Amino acid sequence: MKGRSSLIKIGMVLLSLALCLGLTGLGGAQEKYPGREITFITGTQAGSANDLVLRVLCTRVSKILGQNIIVMNKPGAAQALALVAIKNAKPDGYTIGTIPSGAVGNQLMKKVSYDCLKDFTYFIQCLGLTHGMAVRTGAPWKTIQELMAYAKNNPSKVRMGIRGIGSAHHLAMERLSIKIGAKFIMTPFAGDIDALTNLLGGHVDAIFTNLTFLPQVEAGQARLIAIAGAGETRENWMAEFPNIPTLMELYGIDVPTFNALGGPKGLSPHVVDTLHKAFKKAMEDPDFIQTAKKVSSPIIYLGPEDLTKEVHRTFNSIADIVKKLGLQSKE
């Protein structure tokens, strides 16, 4: 009887072990990623500089992963619409997108439904950001020094087009206005394309955005008068515009930025690793490299760990700027 009982116990243990192994096998099959189409959400406007490069990048990544990547533009509310959509997505790797540094300023200056430090999983940065100031070709100001002198002598006369309140562009222009002792009329737009359209239409006097306007500069419709970014040396800037000054050179102003790709909080290490490797491989694609060069977006790689650290570092830097400007949220 005792022997029979022991056999029954051994049988139950073996059955349990078999079931566990079977379930583990099923779990492994379920974890195959990606097994279907991926949605890539960006808060940039369709046709903007960043959008053009991202679409080329995603096309290459889709070939590497063997699944389509659908790019969805959700501009507006200083990119908050896109960020909330990414945050609220299921953390399964099938909804990812851009999480730009402009989101930080927006978060620090008003109540938003996301937290850059808590609500996202970052897996790669492929591109840096270069910003520029432009005026219409027929404008009376040939240089940024001339424009700033006019702004100083004519308070609240210069209408400065920017991409959203709280964006890196907005904060840089607030710092510049204090630096030169002038007052701009800050005019926010949903994206670079809207800002450029209003510049060419004469509704603003100057714009400070990403370099979406370069084709208009080359066509003679607009004049580039300054460039800016997060670095401090000209080596970070565009070789094709060697005579264009930087905000750092003239006024000591950099533009702390990151250009992260990520998904909602809780992405599994396997998904993060898969996306990181695919996007990193795609950065070698000649079409991506050429498109980035065409719109003067520097190719700057950061992996998941370094990118997460950079997000925290930039957050603290922008928080300090917002505090010094007295623009922090009172809510």
C-alpha positions in Angstrom: 0.0 0.0 0.0 2.8 2.3 1.0 4.6 1.5 -2.3 1.6 2.2 -4.3 1.1 5.6 -2.6 4.7 6.4 -3.3 4.2 5.6 -7.0 1.1 7.8 -7.1 3.1 10.7 -5.6 5.9 10.2 -8.1 3.4 10.1 -10.9 1.8 13.3 -9.8 5.3 15.0 -9.6 6.1 13.9 -13.1 2.8 15.1 -14.4 3.2 18.5 -12.7 6.7 18.7 -14.2 5.4 17.9 -17.7 2.6 20.4 -17.4 5.1 23.1 -16.3 7.4 22.3 -19.2 4.4 22.4 -21.6 3.3 25.8 -20.2 6.8 27.2 -20.5 6.9 26.1 -24.1 3.6 27.8 -24.7 4.8 31.0 -23.0 7.9 31.0 -25.2 5.7 30.8 -28.3 3.6 33.7 -27.0 6.7 35.8 -26.5 7.7 35.8 -30.1 8.2 39.4 -31.0 7.2 41.1 -33.2 4.4 38.9 -34.5 2.3 41.6 -36.1 2.3 45.2 -37.3 3.8 47.9 -35.1 2.4 51.5 -34.7 5.0 54.2 -34.4 3.6 57.5 -33.0 5.3 60.9 -33.4 4.1 64.3 -32.3 5.9 65.9 -35.3 3.9 67.2 -38.3 4.0 65.1 -41.5 6.6 66.5 -43.8 8.8 68.0 -41.1 12.5 67.3 -40.9 12.3 64.8 -38.1 9.3 63.1 -39.7 11.1 62.6 -43.0 14.1 60.9 -41.3 11.9 58.8 -39.0 9.9 57.4 -41.9 13.0 56.3 -43.7 14.3 54.8 -40.5 11.1 52.9 -39.8 11.0 51.6 -43.3 14.4 50.0 -42.8 13.5 48.7 -39.3 10.3 47.0 -40.7 12.5 45.1 -43.2 14.8 44.0 -40.4 12.0 42.8 -38.1 9.8 41.4 -40.9 6.8 43.4 -39.8 5.2 46.6 -41.1 5.7 49.7 -39.0 3.0 52.3 -39.5 4.0 55.9 -38.7 1.2 57.9 -37.1 1.5 61.7 -36.8 -0.3 63.2 -33.8 0.9 66.8 -33.5 -0.6 69.3 -31.2 -0.6 70.3 -27.5 3.2 70.6 -27.6 3.3 66.9 -28.6 1.3 65.9 -25.5 -1.3 64.1 -27.7 1.3 61.7 -29.0 3.0 61.2 -25.6 -0.3 60.3 -23.9 -1.1 57.8 -26.7 2.3 56.1 -26.2 1.9 56.2 -22.4 -1.6 54.6 -22.4 -0.7 51.9 -24.9 -0.3 48.2 -23.8 3.3 47.6 -22.9 3.7 44.8 -25.5 6.0 46.6 -28.0 3.3 47.1 -30.6 2.9 50.9 -29.9 6.2 52.9 -29.7 7.2 56.3 -30.8 9.2 59.5 -30.2 9.6 61.1 -26.8 11.3 64.4 -27.4 13.0 66.7 -24.8 10.2 69.3 -25.5 8.0 67.0 -23.5 10.0 67.9 -20.4 9.4 71.6 -20.6 5.8 71.1 -21.2 5.6 68.8 -18.2 7.4 71.3 -16.0 5.4 74.4 -17.0 1.8 73.0 -16.9 -0.2 70.1 -15.8 0.1 67.2 -18.2 -1.0 63.5 -18.3 2.4 62.0 -18.5 5.8 62.0 -16.7 8.9 61.7 -18.7 10.8 60.0 -15.9 8.2 57.5 -14.9 5.8 56.7 -17.8 8.1 55.5 -20.6 10.6 52.8 -21.5 13.5 54.2 -23.6 15.3 51.9 -26.0 17.4 54.1 -28.4 18.3 57.5 -29.7 19.3 57.6 -33.4 19.3 61.3 -34.1 20.3 64.5 -32.4 18.5 67.8 -33.1 19.8 70.9 -34.7 17.7 74.1 -34.4 17.8 77.3 -36.4 16.4 80.8 -36.6 15.1 82.1 -39.9 13.6 85.2 -41.3 12.0 86.0 -44.7 14.5 86.8 -47.4 12.9 90.3 -47.8 13.1 91.0 -44.1 15.3 94.1 -43.1 17.5 92.0 -40.8 20.5 90.3 -42.5 21.9 88.8 -39.3 20.7 87.7 -35.9 22.7 90.6 -34.4 20.6 93.1 -36.4 17.3 91.3 -35.4 18.3 91.3 -31.7 19.3 95.0 -31.9 15.8 95.8 -33.4 14.1 93.7 -30.8 15.9 95.5 -28.0 15.0 98.9 -29.3 11.4 98.0 -30.2 10.0 96.0 -27.2 7.2 93.5 -28.0 7.4 94.2 -31.7 9.2 91.1 -32.9 6.8 88.1 -33.4 8.8 85.0 -32.8 7.4 81.7 -34.1 8.2 78.7 -32.0 7.0 75.1 -31.8 4.8 75.0 -28.7 4.9 76.6 -25.3 7.4 74.7 -23.1 9.3 73.3 -26.1 13.1 73.6 -26.3 12.6 76.4 -28.8 10.4 78.3 -26.5 12.7 78.1 -23.6 15.8 79.1 -25.7 14.0 82.2 -26.9 12.9 83.1 -23.4 16.5 82.9 -22.3 17.7 84.9 -25.3 15.2 87.7 -24.7 16.5 88.0 -21.1 20.1 87.9 -22.3 19.7 90.8 -24.8 17.2 92.7 -22.7 14.4 92.4 -25.3 10.8 91.2 -25.3 9.5 88.9 -28.0 5.9 88.2 -28.8 6.1 84.4 -28.5 3.8 82.8 -31.1 3.4 79.0 -30.6 2.5 76.6 -33.4 1.6 72.9 -33.5 4.7 72.1 -35.5 7.5 73.3 -37.7 5.4 73.3 -40.9 2.8 75.7 -39.4 5.6 78.0 -38.1 7.2 78.1 -41.5 3.9 78.7 -43.3 3.2 81.7 -41.0 6.8 83.1 -41.5 6.5 83.0 -45.3 3.0 84.5 -45.0 4.3 87.4 -43.0 2.4 86.5 -39.8 5.5 86.3 -37.7 8.9 88.1 -38.1 11.2 85.1 -37.3 11.0 81.5 -36.4 13.1 79.3 -34.2 12.4 75.6 -34.9 14.0 72.5 -36.2 15.5 72.8 -39.7 12.4 72.0 -41.7 12.8 75.4 -43.5 16.2 74.5 -45.2 14.5 73.9 -48.6 13.1 77.4 -48.4 16.5 78.8 -47.5 18.0 77.0 -50.5 15.1 78.3 -52.7 15.8 81.9 -51.6 12.5 82.3 -49.7 14.0 82.4 -46.2 17.3 83.4 -44.6 19.0 81.3 -41.9 20.6 83.6 -39.4 21.5 81.3 -36.5 21.8 77.7 -35.5 21.7 76.0 -32.1 21.7 72.7 -30.3 22.8 70.9 -27.1 26.6 71.0 -27.8 29.0 73.9 -27.4 31.3 73.5 -30.4 31.0 74.2 -34.1 32.0 70.5 -34.8 28.4 69.7 -33.8 26.9 72.0 -36.5 26.4 71.9 -40.2 29.5 72.0 -42.4 27.3 73.4 -45.2 26.7 76.7 -43.3 30.2 77.5 -41.9 29.4 81.3 -41.7 26.2 81.0 -39.7 26.8 81.8 -36.0 25.5 79.7 -33.1 23.5 80.9 -30.2 26.3 79.5 -28.0 29.0 81.5 -29.7 27.1 84.8 -29.6 25.0 84.6 -26.5 26.2 81.6 -24.5 22.9 79.7 -25.0 22.7 76.0 -25.8 19.5 74.0 -26.2 19.4 70.9 -24.0 17.7 68.2 -26.0 17.3 64.5 -26.4 15.4 62.7 -29.2 14.4 59.5 -27.6 12.5 56.5 -29.1 10.5 54.5 -26.6 7.3 52.9 -25.5 5.1 52.8 -22.5 6.4 51.8 -19.0 6.8 48.1 -18.6 8.3 47.0 -21.9 10.0 43.6 -21.4 13.7 43.3 -21.7 13.2 41.1 -24.7 11.2 43.7 -26.5 13.6 46.5 -25.6 16.6 44.4 -26.8 14.8 43.5 -30.1 13.8 47.1 -30.9 17.2 48.4 -29.9 19.1 46.0 -32.1 16.8 46.6 -35.1 16.9 50.4 -34.9 20.7 50.4 -34.3 21.1 48.2 -37.4 18.9 50.5 -39.4 21.1 53.4 -38.6 23.6 51.9 -41.1 21.2 52.2 -43.9 22.5 54.6 -46.7 19.0 56.1 -47.3 18.7 56.9 -43.6 22.2 58.5 -43.5 21.5 60.5 -46.6 18.1 61.7 -45.5 19.5 62.8 -42.1 22.3 64.7 -43.8 19.8 66.3 -46.2 17.8 67.9 -43.3 21.0 68.4 -41.2 20.0 66.1 -38.4 23.2 64.7 -36.7 23.2 60.9 -36.3 23.8 60.4 -32.6 23.4 57.0 -31.0 22.5 56.2 -27.4 21.6 52.8 -26.1 18.8 52.1 -23.6 20.9 52.7 -20.4 22.8 55.7 -21.6 19.6 57.2 -23.1 17.7 56.8 -19.8 20.5 58.6 -18.0 20.5 61.4 -20.6 16.8 61.8 -20.2 17.2 62.3 -16.5 20.2 64.6 -17.0 18.4 66.8 -19.5 15.2 66.8 -17.3 17.3 68.3 -14.5 18.9 70.8 -16.8 15.6 72.0 -18.3 14.0 72.1 -14.8 16.8 74.5 -13.7 16.1 76.7 -16.7 12.4 76.7 -16.2 12.9 77.6 -12.5 15.3 80.4 -13.3 12.8 81.8 -15.9 10.0 81.6 -13.3 7.9 79.5 -15.7 7.3 76.5 -13.5 3.8 75.2 -13.1 1.8 76.6 -10.2 -0.6 73.7 -10.3 
